[in-house]
């Protein structure tokens, strides 16, 4: 059962990473067009809106894959002095704490998105609905929270640490 969940989670994590990478490409394209446009006296209208909103996708799109490959910052000064079982429980606790934090982020942003819809909030220049980006951030946070919760469950049940493995398609 955990293996089936892991395959599904890796698929969602891959989608999240793909969206983050796509956001990064859009970000770079917008910046290049804006900078070149500024050189010719015609900056890209609404570039600040595009950059700000796309950055949300870039940052939160990469969170799940960062956790999957063990890329988050960790302080392992005392790790060698602790027994393996204690390190495992610390890893389980940190994964659960991360899952709770990202679940709270998702909940808070979902409430904010509901307010954005109710108040018809949009970006300053282009008038893009803010709720679109807030719902995207919410979905990406949920994917990260689920990935962290699954990592904690795998560590607790089977002792498997997926951060020590490389998922398919990730180098």
N, C-alpha and C positions, 0 to 999 in steps of 0.2 A: 504494500500500500504506500509506504514512504517513497518507494522508487517511482511510482506513478505520479505522486504529488510532486516529486523532484523534477520529473520531466515536464509537467505542466508549469511548474514555477520557473524552470529554466526557459521555457517558451515565453512566458510573460516578461521575465527579466530581459530576454533577448529583444522583445518588442520595445520595452522601455529604453534599452540602450540604443536601439535603432532610432527611436524618436528623438532621443538626446543628440545622437550624431547628426540626424537630419536638421535639428534645431541649430547645431553648431555650424553646419554648412550654410544655412540661411543667414545666421548671424554674420559669418565672414563675408558672404555676398553683399549683405546690406552695408556693412562697414566699408568694404572696398568701393562700392558704388557711391556711397556718401562722401568718402574721402576724395575720390577722383572728381566727383561733382563739385565739391568745395574748391578744388584746384581750378576749376573752370567757372567758378562763381555761381554754380547751380547745385547746391546740396540736395540730397534726396529728401523730399518732403515726408515727414513722419518717421524718419529713421530712428529717432529716439523712442517712439512708441514701439516700433518693430523690435528694436534691440532689447528694450526692457521686457517685453512680453515673451520674446523668444528665449531670453536668458532663463526664464522660469523652466522652460522645457529642457534646456541644456543641463541645468543643475540637477533638477529632480529626475530627469531621464537617466542620468548616470548613477544615481544613488543605489539602486538595486543591484546593478552589476558591480559596483564598487564593493558592496557588502559580500556579494557572491564570490568574488575573487580575493577577499580579505584585504581590500585596499584602504579601508578606513584606518585612521591613525590609532595606534595602540602603543601603550607604554609597557614594555616587557622587561623592565629593569629587574624585577624580582621573579620573573617567570622561571628561571633556571633554579631558583632556590625552593620553589613550591613543588609538592608532589604532583604527578600528572593528573590525578583525580581532582585536586583542587583547581588546577588550571582549567580543566574541563568544566567544572561548575562555574568558574568565573566567566568562561566563554559563554556558557548557557545564560547566565545572568545578564551579561552585556547584550547578548542577542535579544533576550526578552525585553530589556530596558529600551533598546533601539526600536523594537517592534511597537512598544507602548508609545514612545515618543512620536514615531511616524503615524501611528493611529490617531493620536491627539492632533497632530498637524493636519491630517486628512479631515478630521471632524471640524476643526476650527475653520479650515479653508472652505469646507462645504457650507458652513453657516454663512461665511462671508460671501460666497458665491450666490447663495439665496438672496442675501441683501442686495448684491449687485444686480441681480435680475429684477428684484422688486423696485429698486431705485433707478433702473436702466442706466447703470454706470458704464462708462466707456473711456477709452484712452483719450488723451488730450487733443491730439491732432487728427488722427485717422478715424476716430470714433469707433474703434474695434470694441465689441462688448468684452468687458473685463471678465465676466463670468466664464467665457470659453476657456481662458487661461487658468482661471481658478479651478474649474472642474478638471482640467488636465493635470494640474498640480495635485489635486485631490486623488485622482486615479493613480498617478505615479507614486504618491506617498503610500497608498493602499498596497500597491505591488511591492514596494520596499518593506512595508510592515509584514506582509504575508511571507516574503522571502526570509526575513529575519526570524519570524516565528517558526517557520519550517526548519531553519538552520538550528534553532534551539531544540526543537523536537528531535531532529536527527542526532544531535549531540547527546541528548538525554536518553533516547531509546536505544540507538545502535552504536553510539560513540563515534559516528562518522562526522568528520569535519570537512565540509565541502569547500571551505576556503583554502584547503591544502590541495584541492584538485582543480584542474582547468576544465571549465565547461566547453563543449563543442562550439567552435566559432569564435572563441575568445583567445587571444594570444597574449 
